[in-house]
């Protein structure tokens, strides 16, 4: 039993009614419009249903003239084998109430405490009851509506009624999961494709970056090589300059030594020249003396000869002319006084004197002869002296020539030494200036070398290279040109490539995982679909057996079919029926009459009852449009189906005649002056 009692307060045509329900079949009967359907509607409203076929909103279900209504159900929670149907309530009865107000406010109460709808739904779920499922509660005219449902809706309604929703939910969950996986896979594949493109781009960029880094490393090495090459070149230049400085110092020392030696030569040449000059001056004086002596001697000899001539003339002149003699003598004396003459003249004069003067003149002649002899002696003496002077002059001239040659040679040596000294001084000056220049250049070079070494040390360890700076610079320019062509390569290309590579690998792994998940979920879907299909086919096998048995009583044939069983989304339920020998056709609201629809739907419902989980089921006007025979058969089948069951089945019909004589619980409903009343027939 689910519902022990129903209490209606100001609900539709009920002012107040307490209606107990029994186990098994509860037949609610009464004339049309008496409130039978309202009674079932009240139960469903209390259970949270919002179905209001006769009104648009719940507030319209409040009894006319009243502001509020209330429907209460006393639910059986008695323990069975030590366990209550709803264990969280430690009582045999649970009072479930639905309050309705004209202002549109509705609320639930559980055991007279306000409750939320989800709490009510939890209770119903625990009991397996769903008032909105038309296979559990089929309100008036719902048989037509059920017949018109699409096959897949019929199937879902069946699954909900028999508690197979979990199988569908499992499949749908797996399919939803598969859909999510497929969506994720599609997204991941798209991301993977884009990541592959991006990774390809960054791979190319990274490869270019590696080449760029190699060139950058190369150019750094080249710059270091260039720096150390400059250091090496400066060191070589320094060595060359120092060698040149050493050579210049050596040459300077040699020049100074040469100057010292040449200075001695100059001094020696100068002293020799002075000695020669002194000798020359002495020789000049000697020559002058000899020349003067020679001149005097020649002049004296010449005069003496002239005197001799004059003496001879005097000696040869007429002795008769005394005056002449005297004059001659006087002249001779004068001549002799004036200077010596030649000897011949002297003798001639003496002869003339002898001839003219005779003995007178003998004395004079003797004197003249004496003079002549003196003069001759003087001439001879002068001749010797002249010869000596001339010989001495010749010797002096020869000596002077020798001295002149010595002077010239000494002068040449002196001049050469002075010239050489001047040249050496110039060379020393030039060497001094060169040495100063070399020292200054070496100092500058040392500064440059220190700077170059400091710069080179900053660039790295020393690189021994045999290349020139021009060769290295040429390669630097070449590599720099290559790097300029790679200026667009991002410096974080390697990082981006590694990042995208990780991302790509992660995406690839994720895609593989998702594909594996897809495979597993698809297998799971197949397994769950097979499990659902197996239980559904097993269910329909049972239902079909009862359905065919009941149809045979109704002079009809048919079957319940599961369509598109391979795909749960497309799968559906079809009810086939054929009356009085007709070929079975699919039940729908257009092919079959109202009675056929009612009969077929009731046959299906009754065939399903033993499989429905809900402890309470109801059908309103199940016998609508049925002929008396079919009503009787269906009624009998309802009772037979519920025999030995603790469940409650409510059948609403205008007449209880078809149930007479059967073990059922009858509830009579009448309506008097707009108010429904209830009478329970024991």
Secondary structure, DSSP 8 states (H G I E B T S, - for coil): --EEEEEEEEETTEEEEEEE--SEEEEEE--TTSSHHHHHHHHHHHTT----TT-SSGGGGB-TT-SEEEEEEEEE---BTTB-SSTTS-SSEEEEEEEEETTS-EEEEETTEEE-HHHHHHHHHHHT--TT-TTTEE-TTHHHHHHHS-HHHHHHHHHHHHT-HHHHHHHHHHHHHHHHHHHHHHHHHHHHHHHHHHHHHHHHHHHHHHHHHHHHHHHHHHHHHHHHHHHHHHHHHHHHHHHHHHHHHHHHHHHHHHHHHHHHHHHHHHHHHHHHHHHHHHHHHHHHHHHHHHHHHHHHHHHHHHHHHHHHHHHHS-SS-HHHHHHHHHHHHHHHHH--B-HHHHHHHHHHHHHHHTTHHHHHHHHHHHHHHHHHHHHHHHHHHHHHHHHHHHHHHHHHHHHHHHHHHHHHHHHHHHHHHHHHHHHHHHHHHHHHHHHHHHHHHHHHHHHHHHHHHHH-S-----S-HHHHHHHHHHHHHHHHHTTTS-TTHHHHHHHHHHHHHHHHHHHHHHHHHHHHHHHHHHHHHHHHHHHHHHHHHHHHHHHHHHHHHTTEEEEEEEESTT-TTT-EEEEEEEETT---EE--TTTS-HHHHHHHHHHHHHHHGGG---SEEEEESTTTT--HHHHHHHHHHHHHHHTT--SEEEEEES--GGGTTSS-EEEEEEEETTEEEEEEE-
